[in-house]
Amino acid sequence: MVSPTPRTCIILRKNEDLRIRAGHVWVFSNEIRETHGSPAAGDIVEVRNVGGKPLGLGFYHPHSLIAVRLLSRTIEEIDDTFFRTRIANAAALRARLFPGNPVYRLVHGEADFLPGLVVDRFGEYLVVQTFACGMDLRLPLLCDILEEMFHPAGILERNESPSRVLEGLPLRSGILRGSAGTTIYEEDGLSFSIDLVSGQKTGFFLDQRLNRPLIRGFAPGSRVLDCFCNDGGFALHAARGGASSVLGIDSSGEAIARARINARNNGLLNTTFVENDVFAALGESAGRGDTFDVVVLDPPSFTKSRKTVPAAKKGYKELHHLAYRVLPPGGILLTASCSHHILPETFLSVIQETAVKDNREIQLLHWRGASPDHPTLPGVPETGYLKFGVFRVV
């Protein structure tokens, strides 16, 4: 027997519960038939199908396209114990994935059943991002739990993502608890100086941590070009792997400065880092007839919405066209897309279609996603945002 409708409840339209029952955790505003009560942004509401069957509890937002983000598929108390248990479960998984390593993504939003929350751990520091109003309102509670569990020297927030605007949240960053500073991240024999306050995103891109070392196998004696090099992740792995020369390009002067520091700290003198627009730099290299044995394309997201996917595909095609022009026969291309709106099959087709248009053949050697501390939910394809491939170009 279905229980009476509670005071704050969302009733879905007919058949709009099918996607939720199949494993998704977002309810879109156009899927709602009626709202009982007057829930405010960030309140917790119960979600039911048109027949009144409970589907779970989630954060509500009356003015967001994602109207509800499910927290639980059962009707339970969403209190400090709930959040403490979820964070503890996430921490236990990371302890199994990276035993003895204190650097990882601790909480990966929806994929850790904590929608709208990202927490990266860099040793004694924690960096937090909140993308949902419900999580942002509970930030003090979350910090209390994180302090209790990890006793960090500092907790910082890097809430500068434009996606917060969709929830009516201000952009901000700073120290929430304790102190902040630069820390060192060790990755396969390389050390990276991480600027937690002004580095990109939360300080470093941990999602590529298992993909970056792949370049070492193709590096010996190679001329390597790392496009969108950021702090020098792929570039330094190539240099350590025996590349004859490594050129890193990024439009951010701050990132280039950090990459140079990282190269110097690791004693890698076969590297050069240049501040420039990647499209312009690739075009100039192709025009001069320059070639590189290994090219890395790891750009920022080209699209933040489905509406701009066609423009993003055009950008990816142009980028790969330029890469094919500077790759000799037998060259290696490492390429990535970090937008969840670009599906894996879409990204792969862009790479292949561009190769065909440029009269190149490609062989797929590796096809991967993000590091396992960035898990995905099969029922929520948006959580599998990173696509990474290694190709031989002939």
BELDAUR-V375482 format. One record per pair of residues at least 4 apart in sequence whose C-alpha atoms are under 7 Angstrom apart, sorted by sequence separation. I is the first residue (numbers start at 1). J is the second residue. If there is no record, write none. Layout:
i/j
I/J
I/J
//
This chain:
i/j
5/9
12/16
17/21
18/22
19/23
20/24
27/31
39/43
48/52
49/53
78/82
79/83
80/84
81/85
82/86
83/87
84/88
85/89
86/90
87/91
88/92
89/93
90/94
91/95
92/96
93/97
94/98
95/99
108/112
109/113
110/114
121/125
122/126
132/136
133/137
134/138
135/139
138/142
139/143
140/144
141/145
142/146
143/147
144/148
145/149
146/150
147/151
164/168
165/169
175/179
186/190
187/191
195/199
199/203
200/204
208/212
215/219
229/233
232/236
233/237
234/238
235/239
236/240
237/241
238/242
239/243
252/256
253/257
254/258
255/259
256/260
257/261
258/262
259/263
260/264
261/265
262/266
263/267
264/268
277/281
278/282
279/283
280/284
281/285
282/286
283/287
284/288
285/289
286/290
305/309
308/312
309/313
310/314
311/315
312/316
313/317
314/318
315/319
316/320
317/321
318/322
319/323
320/324
321/325
322/326
323/327
327/331
342/346
343/347
344/348
345/349
346/350
347/351
348/352
349/353
350/354
351/355
352/356
353/357
354/358
355/359
356/360
370/374
377/381
12/17
19/24
20/25
48/53
49/54
62/67
107/112
109/114
110/115
121/126
130/135
147/152
164/169
165/170
175/180
186/191
194/199
199/204
238/243
263/268
276/281
285/290
303/308
342/347
355/360
356/361
48/54
49/55
61/67
109/115
110/116
120/126
121/127
130/136
164/170
185/191
186/192
196/202
229/235
250/256
303/309
355/361
377/383
47/54
48/55
60/67
61/68
109/116
119/126
120/127
184/191
185/192
196/203
239/246
376/383
47/55
60/68
109/117
119/127
120/128
184/192
185/193
195/203
226/234
376/384
47/56
59/68
60/69
108/117
109/118
119/128
184/193
185/194
194/203
226/235
303/312
46/56
47/57
58/68
59/69
107/117
108/118
118/128
119/129
161/171
183/193
184/194
194/204
302/312
46/57
58/69
59/70
107/118
108/119
118/129
160/171
182/193
183/194
235/246
45/57
46/58
58/70
94/106
107/119
117/129
118/130
159/171
160/172
182/194
183/195
44/57
45/58
57/70
58/71
106/119
107/120
117/130
159/172
160/173
182/195
235/248
260/273
44/58
45/59
56/70
57/71
58/72
105/119
106/120
116/130
117/131
158/172
159/173
181/195
182/196
16/31
44/59
45/60
57/72
91/106
105/120
106/121
116/131
158/173
181/196
43/59
44/60
56/72
57/73
90/106
104/120
105/121
116/132
157/173
158/174
232/248
370/386
42/59
43/60
56/73
90/107
104/121
157/174
256/273
369/386
13/31
42/60
55/73
56/74
57/75
103/121
104/122
117/135
156/174
157/175
256/274
369/387
12/31
13/32
41/60
42/61
56/75
102/121
103/122
116/135
156/175
157/176
215/234
219/238
224/243
229/248
256/275
368/387
369/388
12/32
13/33
41/61
102/122
103/123
155/175
156/176
223/243
229/249
230/250
368/388
11/32
12/33
40/61
41/62
102/123
155/176
156/177
212/233
216/237
220/241
221/242
222/243
223/244
224/245
225/246
226/247
227/248
228/249
229/250
367/388
368/389
10/32
11/33
40/62
90/112
155/177
212/234
215/237
216/238
219/241
220/242
221/243
222/244
223/245
224/246
225/247
226/248
227/249
228/250
253/275
367/389
11/34
154/177
155/178
215/238
219/242
220/243
221/244
222/245
223/246
224/247
225/248
226/249
227/250
252/275
366/389
367/390
10/34
11/35
154/178
213/237
219/243
231/255
246/270
247/271
248/272
249/273
250/274
251/275
366/390
10/35
153/178
154/179
212/237
216/241
230/255
231/256
245/270
246/271
247/272
248/273
249/274
250/275
251/276
365/390
9/35
10/36
126/152
153/179
154/180
230/256
244/270
245/271
246/272
247/273
248/274
249/275
250/276
251/277
364/390
365/391
9/36
125/152
231/258
232/259
236/263
249/276
250/277
364/391
8/36
9/37
124/152
125/153
126/154
127/155
128/156
129/157
231/259
250/278
295/323
363/391
364/392
7/36
8/37
124/153
125/154
126/155
127/156
128/157
129/158
130/159
230/259
239/268
249/278
362/391
363/392
7/37
8/38
125/155
126/156
127/157
128/158
129/159
362/392
363/393
8/39
127/158
239/270
320/351
362/393
17/49
131/163
239/271
309/341
361/393
362/394
131/164
309/342
317/350
321/354
360/393
361/394
133/167
292/326
293/327
320/354
360/394
10/45
132/167
291/326
292/327
293/328
306/341
9/45
10/46
11/47
12/48
14/50
29/65
133/169
290/326
291/327
301/337
303/339
305/341
8/45
9/46
10/47
11/48
12/49
13/50
28/65
29/66
291/328
294/331
295/332
296/333
297/334
298/335
301/338
302/339
313/350
317/354
8/46
9/47
10/48
11/49
12/50
28/66
29/67
293/331
294/332
295/333
296/334
297/335
298/336
299/337
300/338
301/339
11/50
27/66
28/67
283/322
286/325
293/332
294/333
295/334
296/335
297/336
298/337
26/66
27/67
28/68
279/319
282/322
286/326
27/68
26/68
27/69
71/113
340/382
26/69
71/114
158/201
344/387
25/69
26/70
71/115
158/202
340/384
25/70
340/385
69/115
339/385
338/385
339/386
338/386
337/386
338/387
2/52
228/278
337/387
2/53
227/278
336/387
337/388
336/388
335/388
336/389
335/389
334/389
335/390
334/390
333/390
334/391
333/391
332/391
333/392
332/392
84/145
331/392
332/393
330/392
331/393
330/393
329/393
330/394
329/394
225/292
224/292
193/262
223/292
224/293
225/294
226/295
227/296
228/297
192/262
223/293
224/294
225/295
226/296
227/297
228/298
222/293
223/294
224/295
225/296
226/297
227/298
228/299
222/294
59/134
127/202
191/266
190/266
120/202
42/133
43/134
41/133
42/134
42/137
64/166
104/206
64/167
210/371
208/370
209/371
207/370
208/371
207/371
207/374
111/375
111/376
108/374
111/377
105/373
104/373
105/374
111/383
94/373
24/379
23/379
24/380
22/379
23/380
//
